[in-house]
Structures are given as C-alpha cells and as structure tokens.
Amino acid sequence: MKSKALIFLTIASVFIIFRLSILLTSLDVIYDSEELYRGAIAKELITGRILPLFDYLYTDYEGGSLIMGMAAVPFFQLFGESYFALKLVTFIISLVIFTLWYFLLLRYFGKICALCFSAIAIFPAPGLLKISLTSWGNHFESLLFTTAALSLLLAAYEKEKKRADFSLIIFFAGLIIGTGIFFSYSIAPQLAALFFSILVINWGDWRFLKKSILPLLSGAIFGFLPGIYFNLTHDFAGFRIKGKSISQLLAESSESTSSLARLKDFFINIIPSSPCYNSDSIIDIHSPQLLTAFFYFISILILVKVVKGTQPFYKLLKEKKSESRGAIIALFLIFYIAFFALTYSLTSFQIGQGYKDYFGFRYMAPIMYVFSIAMAISASSLIANRLKWKKWAGIMLVALSVLLNINYDFRFLNFKSPTSALSYKGYNYFWLGQVVTFRYGFNDLSHLIKLSENLNLGAREEYTEGLGFNYGWVFLSRVSEETPKLAAAPSELRNYFYKGLGESFSYYTGEKSNMNTLLKFATETIPEMNRPYFYNGFGKIFSFNVRENYEKFFSGFTEHNAAVSFFEGVGEGIAENNGFNRETINENILSFSPDSISPDLISAANKGALSRLQNALMVPKNNLIADTN
C-alpha cells in the first residue's frame, strides 16, 4: 500500500512541477485574454458585484464561466489577483482529472496501464497541454464531472447489496452530472457515452438500472438547479445556443455541408490536426500529426478488441468481476468518440478556427484526453501479451507518443527570458462590457454605461472598451440617436467606447479596407476628439495581420497623426498577441521594415506595447520595451 502511494506521489509531483514551471516561465504560450473574464468575475465577487450573480454567465449554455470565476476567488485571496492565481483553477482541475483516471485505470486495468497513462498524460499533445492550463470553464473541464460520475457509478456496483450506500452513491453521481450539464452543454456526448456503455453492460439484467434511475434523476435535477433558476429568470435562454435553437443548428448544418462530408472531415483532418504540432519544437519532425493519427487509430482498434474479450457482459456483471467495470470504461471511450463525431457531423459548429492554434481546437480537448486513455489501455494490453513483439509494440506505442509530445512540450519552458504569470493581472473588464449587451440588449446605452459607475477608472475604461466592441454596429446604425447618450458619459469613457468601436470595425472589415477608407469613415462618423482612440482600436486588432498587409493598407496614405494612433494600437496588439513576452514583442516591433514603415511609426508601436504591458502588470514598471529611436 505504501509503495502504491509513493509511486503515485512521485508521478503527481512530476505532473505538478512540469506545469508550474510553464506557469512561472512561459505565460506567453498559454495567454488568452478571454479567460481573464473569469478573473473579472472573481474580482467582482471579492470587491462587490455590479450585476446579479447569474447575469455574469459568458454564454447562456455554459455556467462554467461563472463557476470558474467563483472557484478563482480563494486563489485570488491566497496569491493575489494575478494571472497565476487564475491559471491555478484549471491546473487543479487537470490534476484532479488525472488523479481520478490514474486510480480508475490502476483498479480496473492494472499498474502497467496506470503507468502508461501517467507518461502520456504528464506530457500530452501541445494543444491539450495549453488547454489544460487555460481557465475557460467549458470543454476540457467538463471531463471532471464525467470522470467523477463514472467513478461513482463503478463504485456503486460494489455497493449494490447495501441499499443505503448504493442509493447515496448513485444520487451523488446524478448530482455531479446535473452540475456538469449546467457547467457546459458540451458534456452531452460524454454523458450519452456513459449511459450507453452502462446500458450495454447491463443488457439482459436490468436490476442495476431499475435501482439507479430514481436516485440518479433526483441527483441530476438537484445538480442542475442553478440551470433551472437561470432559465426561469432569463426567458429560457439556456435552450438556445448562440441565440439559435437545436433545430436551427441542425438545419444550418444540412444547408452548408452534408453530414457525411463533415464526418469524413472529422476523422481525416480534424483529429490529426487537434494535437496542434504547429508550434516550435526541439527536433523538426515532418508531418507529426500523421504519426499521432496512426497511434490513435491503432489504439482504438486494440481497445475494441479489449472490449470484445470481456464478453458476455451480463455474465461478468452478474458475477461482479472487475472485467465488467473495465469494459464500461473501454466502452465509454469508444462511445464518446462516436457520439462526438456524430454531434459534429449533424451540427454546424466549427473546429480548428481561431486566432490561436489551441483556441480553435478547444472542443477537441476531451477527445484528445480520451485518446490518451485509450492508448494507455491498448499499450498495456500489448505489454501484458506473451509474445515479445507485442510487448515491444506496446512499449514503443507509449514511448514514441511521449517523446513526440516532449519534443514540443519542452519548448514551452523558457528559463532564459521568462514571462511569469505571477507578474500579470488575472482579470480584465473588457469582456464584461460585452456580456452586458448579451444580458440587457442594445436599447439603452446610457444604462449600460451607468452600470460601471462603481468600478475604478481602469476597470471602467476596459469595460467601456468592451461595450464599444459589441455595441459598435448598433451604434453606427443609429448614430444620431445614440451619440447624445454617449455624450453624457465622462470624456475618458467616450474615448474607450470609440476605441472598442475601432476594434470591432477592424475585426469585421480590416482585410477589406485601407487607411484612406478608414480615414474617410472616421471623418464622417467619429467626433474629431475621439478619432485617435478609434484608429488605436483599429490598429490593435489589425496587428494580427501579416507584415505584407501593412504596406498595402498604408498605400498612398499621408495623414500622419492618424497613422501614429494606428501604430500605437498595433503595438498594444503585438504585446497582447505575444503574451507579454518582452523579447518576442521587441522582435515583432523591430521587424517592421524602415523602407515601408517610418521610424516614428515604429516608435509609436513601441509606445503602445509599453502602455499595454504597464496596464497588464500587477505592479506597473517602466523600460519594458527596447528603445526604437
């Protein structure tokens, strides 16, 4: 018993040290501004809310944003309101998920399987590693609820004869499932897989299901009470996804691409791309995604064979052999991959689109984790085989997968020029400015601005910038009506509203316009005193563009002051896009060609980057960016 505990503690220590090292040296590779909204929720709960609690949900179908914000509160109080404290929320969740699966596999598949899983999970694919350290509160974290429910349901088999204990365990499993549904609807394929795996195992013997149904449903309803309350008080908004009903989403899918084509795309393109091997690596490897796809394919084939080897299921269940519970786990993995693929093929949501590699594949995080578990089970079954070539095949399956991931994962460690999450704020009110438009609509700009009156000035500026981003197009469609409402706000807030408007305008039109058309639009629409902020916001989003687009954008442009404001925004965007890594920011700013971009505009970009860095730091400092004069 002591040796088992020592082995796990050693493994868990490696898991913890590796991830904490990334958090303390490489914020730039795991920075995402969207998660800072969860930190803003935590700060609101600490300093005093400006909205009713359930109005903080970022989307109507994911209570995870609110739960993550609430979970961040004790970390903010212990470690300060830093980005490190916010990151610790998902870090702890990933550690708990890892621990649960380690002991599940140890119990039902043996020590070799648990060790194989440990190696693969400690050094996962780079995309999964980044997502497991990003506190979004949706797809990856939903695995916590499914894994915990699965653990309790498996434990219930052993307690079936003890009615009181059995019902209590099932009730808590239901409670976790209900909470998981409120946390994120993306848990649905996981729950479907869990249900069908138990159904198949129990086929022909319905005693377990009959005993389970009442406490399970009772627990699920109790766990989903926050979701029930939210829907009753918010016009059943949770029954729509991005403002659309399930039937509308299905209709959109059938109109755009056939389900068969999407299913084919899922297995041929999305699964191989989901590990995100497009980042820097120690050794350059050609087409690593194909190698990983091969590992996944082989693992699933072997896993199917493992399941077939445990038939007939109902006899195993009746005899209470551990193989039946192991079969539930294996079936869950197979069913989940199938149900997720089916969900993708029948709906219109996109995978692989986003301004960052791992952001676009965030939906795939649970799938990648499931493939890791499947690989561990498959490899351990080969290693346990009497044939030497199969033993070596199992060892090589794990070793090659781990070495491939290490080749990319270790590049995330940056001890030479570290960017520590401890140094930066773990919150930003930009996203709250967007959320209020989701909650209260676009009919009363004065009220939306007034909501922020109890915030400090910095938070109000961020809030109003986000408000301008989301409210912008409505504002432009009725300028004469909305301008007087905005004029009543303090001048500094008006500036940030127009900055957000510039960001929105750039987001939707940046690649289709040039600086002359931008100047014409601003002259006709934006008050003169607010135009520098509008240009600044436009430049902030435009910073995502490649260098060639800058020359095209500025072709024939002569208005110098507008260009300076634009490039200050570009500098802000560069600072944020590079996760505040000072070395990378300097390289990006100094990479502008003096032949196409004048030195004073490069200096303006430097000034904007410095400003963004100072605003992001826990304690602002000077001289963060190299002098470009």
C-alpha positions, -999 to +999 in steps of 0.1 A: +000+000+000+028+024+009+047+016-024+015+024-044+011+057-026+048+065-031+046+057-068+016+080-073+031+108-053+062+107-074+042+107-106+019+135-093+050+156-084+063+154-119+029+164-132+028+194-108+064+206-113+062+205-151+030+225-153+040+250-126+073+256-145+053+266-175+031+289-155+061+306-139+082+309-171+060+308-202+028+329-199+033+339-235+025+304-248-007+300-227-020+335-226-056+341-237-074+373-230-108+356-230-101+337-198-095+370-180-132+375-179-134+346-153-109+366-133-131+397-136-159+376-121-137+366-092-127+402-086-164+413-088-172+387-061-144+400-039-150+437-043-187+438-049-209+429-078-224+454-103-247+427-118-269+400-104-249+368-100-263+347-128-260+376-153-223+370-153-226+338-174-205+345-205-228+323-226-263+311-219-254+275-223-222+274-202-224+281-165-187+272-164-176+308-167-194+317-135-182+286-117-146+292-127-149+328-115-162+316-082-135+290-079-108+316-086-119+337-055-098+317-029-068+316-052-071+354-057-072+358-019-042+335-014-019+345-043-032+380-051-053+388-081-027+375-106-029+356-138-011+328-119-039+326-094-065+324-122-045+297-140-044+276-109-081+269-112-078+248-143-044+235-132-061+220-101-089+206-122-065+189-146-047+174-116-079+160-102-089+146-136-055+130-139-058+115-104-092+101-109-082+084-142-050+071-127-068+052-099-096+041-123-070+025-146-050+011-117-080-006-103-096-020-134-066-024-158-036-027-136-004-009-127+012-011-161-019+007-176-018+034-149+019+040-156+014+042-193-014+067-188+007+087-165+035+091-190+011+101-218-009+124-196+020+142-180+034+150-214+003+153-236+000+168-271+009+205-270-026+217-278-041+197-249-013+209-226-022+245-233-059+240-230-054+222-196-038+254-183-064+278-196-094+286-173-122+289-199-146+267-179-161+246-207-149+218-228-118+204-211-131+210-175-163+191-183-142+159-181-140+164-144-178+159-140-179+129-163-149+112-147-162+118-112-197+104-122-181+074-138-160+067-107-191+068-085-212+046-108-184+020-109-182+021-071-220+016-070-216-019-084-196-029-054-223-013-030-253-027-048-263-051-020-261-023+006-292-003-004-284+028+017-249+032+004-258+023-031-286+049-034-264+076-019-236+069-043-259+070-073-275+102-060-241+119-058-233+107-093-265+123-105-257+155-086-223+157-104-240+150-138-266+177-132-239+202-122-218+192-152-248+199-176-251+234-161-213+238-164-213+232-201-237+216-226-206+202-244-207+174-218-237+159-236-217+134-258-198+123-227-230+116-208-245+098-238-214+076-240-216+069-202-253+060-204-249+037-234-218+019-220-237+011-188-268+001-209-248-024-230-231-039-199-265-044-183-282-058-213-303-087-202-301-078-165-319-046-156-316-047-118-289-021-116-307+003-139-340-001-120-323+006-087-304+035-102-329+055-121-347+073-092-316+085-072-297+093-104-325+115-118-331+131-083-294+140-080-293+153-116-322+176-111-307+188-078-274+194-095-290+213-124-310+237-101-287+266-110-295+260-146-332+258-139-331+291-120-311+307-148-336+297-174-366+307-154-352+341-148-337+347-182-365+337-206-352+302-211-321+315-228-303+283-220-324+264-245-306+283-273-270+280-284-256+313-296-292+325-300-303+295-320-324+265-312-312+230-317-334+226-348-319+257-363-284+244-357-293+211-374-309+230-403-278+251-408-256+221-409-278+204-436-277+235-457-240+241-456-222+207-458-235+172-458-232+152-426-212+126-443-187+151-456-184+166-421-179+131-406-152+124-431-135+158-423-136+150-386-116+117-389-093+128-418-085+164-410-096+174-375-084+145-354-049+146-369-047+184-365-061+186-330-027+180-311-015+213-326+020+203-336+025+236-354+044+252-326+082+253-321+099+220-314+134+208-303+138+185-334+120+192-366+096+163-375+078+161-408+040+155-405+039+146-368+001+148-369+000+118-392+021+098-367-003+107-339-033+099-360-018+064-366-013+060-328-049+069-322-062+046-349-042+016-336-052+023-300-089+023-309-086-009-328-069-026-299-094-011-275-123-026-295-105-060-292-101-054-254-139-049-251-147-079-272-125-100-250-148-093-220-180-107-235-206-118-225-211-086-205-242-096-185-224-127-171-195-106-160-218-082-143-237-109-126-205-125-112-193-090-102-159-095-119-137-064-123-136-071-161-172-058-164-163-025-149-132-023-171-155-030-201-176+000-191-146+022-192-135+009-226-170+012-240-173+047-226-141+058-245-153+042-278-189+056-275-177+091-266-155+093-298-185+080-318-210+104-302-187+134-305-181+126-342-219+123-347-226+156-329-200+173-351-214+158-383-250+168-375-244+204-364-227+235-379-201+243-352-166+247-364-134+232-351-099+245-360-109+281-365-095+308-342-067+333-337-046+307-320-039+271-327-052+256-295-081+280-293-095+267-325-093+231-312-107+237-277-137+215-285-113+186-290-097+187-256-119+159-241-114+138-272-076+141-271-077+131-234-099+101-242-074+091-269-046+092-243-066+069-221-073+046-250-037+045-259-027+036-223-052+007-222-042-006-256-004-003-249-008-021-215-028-049-232+000-054-257+027-053-229+008-080-210+008-103-240+031-133-240+045-126-275+077-104-273+069-084-304+036-074-289+053-064-256+077-042-276+049-028-297+031-017-266+063-001-251+071+017-284+035+030-287+038+048-254+075+058-258+071+073-293+039+092-283+056+106-252+088+115-270+069+132-298+050+153-273+081+162-252+097+174-284+071+202-284+061+205-248+097+212-235+098+243-259+072+259-236+097+261-208+115+295-210+141+299-183+162+323-204+137+351-207+108+340-185+073+356-186+058+347-152+020+346-147+027+359-112+036+393-127+004+400-145-032+408-136-056+379-137-086+399-147-098+423-174-132+440-176-132+442-214-154+410-217-178+422-190-186+452-213-196+426-239-216+405-216-239+433-205-250+436-242-259+399-242-279+403-210-296+437-215-297+442-252-289+473-273-317+497-264-303+517-236-266+527-240-268+552-211-279+524-187-251+501-199-225+528-193-240+537-159-237+500-147-200+505-144-201+537-122-189+518-091-158+504-108-124+521-105-114+541-136-091+515-151-118+489-149-144+513-163-121+520-193-118+483-200-155+478-195-164+506-219-139+494-245-156+460-245-190+477-246-179+497-277-167+465-293-200+447-290-223+477-292-205+493-321-225+482-351-258+491-334-243+525-326-233+531-362-267+521-375-283+549-355-256+574-348-278+605-344-299+587-318-270+572-298-244+600-299-263+622-273-265+592-249-227+586-252-220+624-249-234+622-213-206+598-203-173+611-190-149+621-218-123+593-209-151+567-212-162+581-246-126+577-258-126+540-248-160+534-263-147+546-296-115+525-292-137+494-288-157+506-319-124+508-338-116+472-327-149+459-339-147+478-372-112+463-377-123+428-368-150+428-394-135+450-422-097+451-416-087+430-445-112+446-469-102+482-463-072+505-463-061+535-443-077+560-467-111+544-465-107+542-427-099+579-425-129+587-447-152+567-425-138+582-393-141+617-406-178+612-415-188+593-384-164+597-354-161+630-335-127+646-341-115+644-305-123+607-303-107+597-336-072+589-322-088+562-300-108+548-329-076+545-350-059+530-320-085+503-316-085+495-353-047+491-352-049+468-321-069+442-340-051+448-373-019+437-355-029+401-362-023+407-399+009+396-417+035+423-425+027+425-462-008+437-454+006+468-436+022+481-468-010+475-488-031+491-461-009+523-460-005+526-497-009+563-507-018+575-472-004+608-459-024+616-426+005+612-401-014+617-368-039+590-376-011+567-386+007+573-352-025+564-333-030+534-355+005+521-348+002+527-311-028+503-313-006+479-333+019+479-305-008+471-280-020+442-301+016+429-305+021+429-268-011+410-261-007+386-291+027+375-277+015+370-242+037+399-229+070+382-237+092+412-239+118+396-261+092+385-287+075+418-286+107+436-293+115+412-322+080+418-337+082+456-334+117+459-347+109+436-377+090+464-394+109+475-425+121+511-423+116+513-461+078+508-457+071+519-421+088+551-409+109+550-376+084+573-358+056+549-365+078+520-352+083+542-321+046+547-318+042+509-319+068+507-291+049+532-271+016+513-275+033+480-264+047+497-234+013+511-224-004+477-228+024+460-207+021+485-179-017+481-178-014+443-176+013+442-149+003+437-112+028+464-104+035+487-134+071+492-144+090+513-169+115+505-196+099+472-206+104+475-243+136+482-262+141+518-274+135+520-311+145+556-316 
